[in-house]
Amino acid sequence: MRAGIHYLEHIEVTVTALGSEGQGIGSLPSGKTCFVPGVFPGEKCICVIESETAKYALCHALELLEQSPDRTAPFRTADEVSGGLPLACLSYKAQLEFKQNRVRECLLRIGGLDQALLDEVLRPVTGAENPGRYRNHMQYAIRQGKIGLLCSRSDELGSYDGGLIEYEIFGKITDAAEEVFGRAPTRIFGGLVLRGSERTKEILAAFVSSSSQPHEVVIRDARNYFASTGLCNAFKRVCEENGFKLNGLLLRISPDKTSKRTRTGTRAIIEGVDYYDEIFCGRRLRIKAGSFFQVNTVQAEKLAEKASASCSSAKVIYDLYCGCGTLGLAVKRQGQNLFGIEVVPEAVQSAKINRALALPEDEASECEFVCRDVLKTDFSSLIKKGGILPPDSIIVDPPRKGLDIGVIKKILELKAPSVCYISCDPATLARDLKMLSREYKINEITPVDLFPNASHIETVVSLSYK
């Protein structure tokens, strides 16, 4: 692919559909398919070709000629807008229609599901009552003392409406940080991660450094900066003024591309602790820095309700990819045995802490979390020799890449009466259901929108053994 705007001529394009990442799809005068970010179906724009292959072209919209009735904000070019929110200017009703159609098309095209079956089992997408200010976890970039989100086309900060996604307290914390940076400029930090709960009123803040200096030097310099500028006290003051508590201030050192991409590296506690507590489905859970937890607490509860209904009659539940145990503990009811498997040791430790926090002692004894690779686990041996009961229900909530074919085979071998598959990618979900449906009947498919204004959609599928 040739990068960079290489056609000087302005081309008129009408967008007729949205792509999987929320970008507009149209046709060039030649008939070639083109993608135009920031433009919606029914809109006509003037654009230039940015890059091109033999099959398609990527265009950059310069001006809007005709506007869709579903547009809720004036058009801005991709140079002006921060990345990650391609649907921010589209009405929420139209967003939900796009996501419903995306799930349906993937299940038909990739999964090969029958149209009549889909009409029977596919439920309307569960939308958010309030599609704004839903994120309990924000990853900000810091550039020249300013804090925000990066443009999709550069390493520069773009404009974005915080009311669309972030908790209100996060905006007040970043304002406080910018005030400190304004009077005490520094190059130590390249990012800021804010996480927290509006229910427990606890906030966790972590500055990110990409410095390649020895870690002890970076930590020393960061501590000196916090002490001399009063930045930590500024965060505490903002939190207290708004009814929150700063649980901890951390420093994360991610000096290479891999640690930046995976958001890992060396973490140091500057002050406080490295976790905050959340109330999820009525249960108290501990969320540690770096651990996974759904960014939309309210919508994640709707997702958990669906999963719970799928497992309601089970005596033994297997939670594969259990992470910190949040979903399994939310789904489990008294008398049900929960067996969670996770390959990350720190996550398993967190799951055991959450077990004690979320459940009374008699129920906690019904839960077991082990550190294992699901793909390498011999479940037959585990059941025969490990004293683990065979599952009545299996929950899988894999990463975006979906289930490994080896894991699908293990699920089919276990022959649990029910399976609940929670997916964050309709394409890999459709691929996996194609295999699972050989031995399992699809009872219900429910998309749940955890990411208003973004293109992602979660889906809960309930299956029963044929």
N, C-alpha and C positions, 0 to 999 in steps of 0.2 A: 504494500500500500504506500502511495506517495503522500507524505505528510506536508502540511502547510497549505495556505490558500494559494492555489496555482492558476485559477481562472479569474481573470479580471472582469469578465463580462458578468452582468447581473442577470440572473435567471428567475423567471416567475414559476413558482411551484404551488400546487394546491395539495394540501395534506388530506388524506382520506382515512387514515387509521393511525393507531398508536402501536409502537413496537413493544417488546417485552420489558424494556427499560424505560418506557414512558416517552420515548422520542417519536416525533411525527414521522409518518411514512407517506411518501408521494412518488411522483414520477417526473423525471427530467424530460425535456422536449424529445429526446432520443428514445424514450420509453424505458430507460433504465431506472430501476428502483433507487430511491434516495431516502436518506434519513435526515430529519431536520429537528434537532433538539429545541424545545421551547415553543413549538408550534403544534396546534391541536387539530383534530378532524374538523373539516368545514372551513378552515382558515387558508387564505391565500397569502403568500409572502414573496418578497424579493430576497434571493440568497445567492451565495457564491459557493462553488465546489471547493471543499477543503482537502479532501482526499478521495481516492477512487480506486476500485478494483474492476475486474472484468464483469462482475455481477452487480455491484452496487456502488453508490457514492455517498459520502458524508458531506452534508451541506451546513453552511453557517448562515442563519437568517439575519438579515440586516434591517428589514422593515416589514410591517404587517399591512397588507392591502385590504383584506377582509377578515373580520373577527367572528369567532364562534360565540353563540349566545351562552355557552357554558364557561366562557372565560370570566374570571372574577377579578383580575387585576391587569393593568396595562402591560403590554409586551415590553420585555427587556432582552437585550442580546445576551448570549452566553458569556460574553466578557464581563458582564455586570453582575451576574447572579451566581451565588454560591452553589456548588454541586450538591447532589444528594436529594433534591426535592423537585424532580421534574414535573410533578403534578400540582405544585403549589398554587398555580394560577387557574386551575381547573375546578369547577364546582364539585363539591363532595359527592353529590349524586352521580355525576359523570365519572368520578374516580372509582366509585363502587361498581358501576356498570363495566368499566374497563377491566377491573380486577376479576369480576365474575366471569366475563368473557374469556379472560386469559386462562383461568383455571379450566373452563369448559373446553377451550380449543386445545390445550395441552393434553387433556384426558382423551379427546377424540383423535387428535393427530398423532401424538406420541404413544399414548396408552392403548389406542385401538379399542377403546370402550364403545359399546353399542349406544347409538343415539337414544333409543327407547329406555335403556338402563339409566343413562344420565338424567333423562327427564324424570325418572322415578326417584333417584337417590341424591341428586345434587340439590342442596338447599341454597336459598339466597344468602349472599355474603352478610355476615354479621358486622355491621358498621359501628362506628364509635358515636356515642351520644354527643361527645364534644371532641371534634377532630383536631383541636388545637391544644398546645401546652401539655403534651402527653409524655414526653421523653424524660425518664428518670436517669438517663445516662447520656452525657454529651462529650464529644471529643473535639475540642477547639484547637485551632492553630494560633500561634502568636507570631506576629510579624511587625517589627519596628514599634513595639509597645502597644499594638492593637490586637484584640482578641476576636476571632470569628471563625467562619467556615471558608474553606478554600473554594475558588472557582473550579469548575470541572475542566477548564481549558488552561489553567496555569497554577503556579504555586503562590498566587496572590490571594488576599482576602477579597471576597465579593460581598455584596449586600444580601441580607436575608432578613425576614421578619421573624424575630424570636417567638412571637405569639403563635406561630404556626406549629412549633415543635417543642421548645424547651420549657421546663418549669420556670415560673416567673422568678423564683429565688436565684436561679442560675444567672440570669441576666444582671441581677443586682450584684452578684459576686464578681462577675467579669468586669462590671463597671468599676468596682472597688479596686480590682487588680490593675486596670488601665490607669486609674488615678495614681497608683503607686509607681507604675512604669513611667508615667509622664514626668514625675519629679526625680525618679531614680532609674534611668535607662539601664538595661542589662541585656546581654546576649546569652545568658546562661540557659534560658528556657525557650523551647520551640513549640510547646503545646501545653494545654491544660485540660485535664479530665475531671468532670464533675459528675458525681453520682449521689443519689439520695432518695429519701422517702417523704412524701407529703403527709403520710399517715403517722410515722414515728417522729417526724420533724428532725431527722438526722441527715447530715451532709458529709460526704467524703470528697476531698479535693486532692488531686495529684498533678504536680507540675512534671513536664516531660523535658528531658535534655537529650540531645543527640551528640553531646561532646564525646570525643575520643580520648580525652585525658583519663588518667587513672581514676577509678570510681571514687576513691577516698578524697581526691582533689575536688571532684565535682560536688560531692556531698558537702565537703567543708565550705566551698564557695557559696553553695546554695544556703546553707545554714547561716553563714555570715550575712548574706543578702537579706534573708528573712528577719534576722535580728536587728540589722541596722535600719531597715526601712519600715518595720512594723507591719509587714504585709500579712502575717498570720493573725495579728490582732485586728487588722482591718477586716479580714474574713470573719473572725469571731463576732465582731461588732455588727456587721451586716446580717449575719445569721440571727443573732439575738434580737435585733431590732425587728425582724420579720417572723419571730416565733420559732426559729430553728436553732439547732446546735451543731457546731462544727465538730464532728466526731474525730476527724484526723486530717492532718496535712502530710502528704507524702511527696517523695521525689522518685520518678522512674527514669532510669538511664537506659536509653535504647539507641546505641551508637551505630548500628548497621541496618541495612535494608530489611533483613528478615525480622529483627526485633521491632522495627518500626511498623512493618506490615502486620505482624501478629500481635502487636501491642504488648510485647513481653520485654524482658530485660531485667536489670537489677532494681529492686525497690527498696527504698529506705524510708523509715518513718521519721519525719521531722518533729511532729508533735501529735499526741493522741494515739489512736489505734488505726489499724488498716482495714476496718470494716464499718458497715452501718447495718441497722436492722430494718426489716420491712414486715408489714402485716400483709400476708397473701392468702386469700381464701380463708380468712379468719385465723391463720396460724402465723406465729412469729418465726421469721427466718433471718439468718445472718448472711449478708452479702459481702464477701471479701473483695478487696481490690484485685482486679484481673480476672475474677470469676464471672461466668456467664449468668445473666438473669435477663429475662425479657424486658425490653425498654419501655413497654407500655403496660403498666401494672393492671389497670382496669380491664383492658381488652384481653390480657393474658389470663385473667380470672374467667372470662367467658370461654376461652379456649380450654382451660382446666375443667370447667363444668361439663363440657362436651366429652372430654376424656374420662371424667369420673362416671358419667352415665354409661359409657362404653364398658367400664370395668365394674359396674355396680353389683353384679351377681358373682364376682370372682372371690374365691377364698385365698388364692395365691396370685400375686401380681409380680411380674418381672418388669423392671424398668431398665431397659438397655440404654446406654448413653445417659445415665442418670445425672451426671454433673454434680452439682451441690445438693441434689435430692429434692429440689424445690417442687418439681412437678409431681413426683411420686408421693411426696408427703402431703401435697394439696389434694391429690386424688384419693389416697388411702382413707378408708373408714374403719371404725372399731371392729375388730374381729378379722380383718383382712391382713394377710402376711405380705410384706413388701420386700422384694429382693432386688437391690439396685447394683448395677455393674457400671464401672467407669474406669478408664485407663489412666486418668491423671490423678496421681496420689494426693495432691493438695485438695482437689475437688472431693475426693472420698473423705478426707479429714473434715472438710466443711459439711459434708452430708451427715456425718456422725454428730457434729455440733448442732446442726439444724434438727436432727432427730430428737435430741434432748430438749431443744428450745420449743419445738412445735407440738410435741406430744406429751401426754402424761406418761408416767413411768411404765404402766402396764401396757399401753399402746406402743411405746418406744421399743419394748422387747419384741414386738412383732415385726420390726424392721431390721434388715441387715444390708449393709453396704460393703462391697468388696472391690478391690483394685485389680481389675483384669481387662485384657483386650477382648472385646466381644468376639471378634473374628477368630481369635485363637482359643476361645473357651470350649472345652469339651463338656457340653451340658449333660450328656448321658452319664458320664463318669461323675460329674458333680452331683447329679441327682441320686446315683447309686451309692457313692462313697462319701459324699460331702454332707449328707443329711438334709439336702435341700429338696423341698417338695416340687413336683412338676407344676408348671404354670397353668392357671385357668385363664389368665389374660396377660398379654404382652403389650407394653407401651414402648414405642420407638419414637424418638425425637432427634433424628440425625442432623448433622450439619448440612449446608446447602448442597453438597455433592450427593446427598442421598445415601442409601444403603449399599454397602458392598455386596456383590453377588453372593459371596460366601456367607454373609450374615443372613441374607434372604433364605439361603438353603437351610441354615440353622433354625430359623423361625419355622420353616415348613416341616423340618424334622421334629420340632417340639410339639407340633399339632395342638397348640393351645386353643380352646374353644373360641376365644376372641382375641383380636389384635386391634390396637388403637395406634394409627400412624399419624404423627404430627409432622407436617412438612413446612419448610420455609421457601420451597422452590417448586412450583407446579410442574416444571419440566421433568425434574428427577423423580417427583412423586408419581407422575404418569408412567414413567419408565419402570419404576419398582412395582406399581400396582399391576402392571402387565404380567409380571411373574407371580406375585402373590395371589392374584385372582384365579390362578389355575387350581388352587386348593381352597381358597377363601372366597366367600360371598361378600360383596360390597353392600353394606346396609345403608350407609349414609355418608355423604361428603359435604362438609360445611366449611366454606372459606370464612376466615375471621380476619378483619382488617386491624392489624397491630401497628401499621405504618401509614397513617393518613399523610397525604401530600408527597409520599414516596411511591415507588412503583412496586414494592414488595407486598406479598400477601401470604399469610399463614393458612394452612388447610388442615382440618381434622377429619380423618377417615376412620369409620367404624367397620370392622370386618368380622365375620364369623366363619368358623370352619365348616366346610360343606358336609 
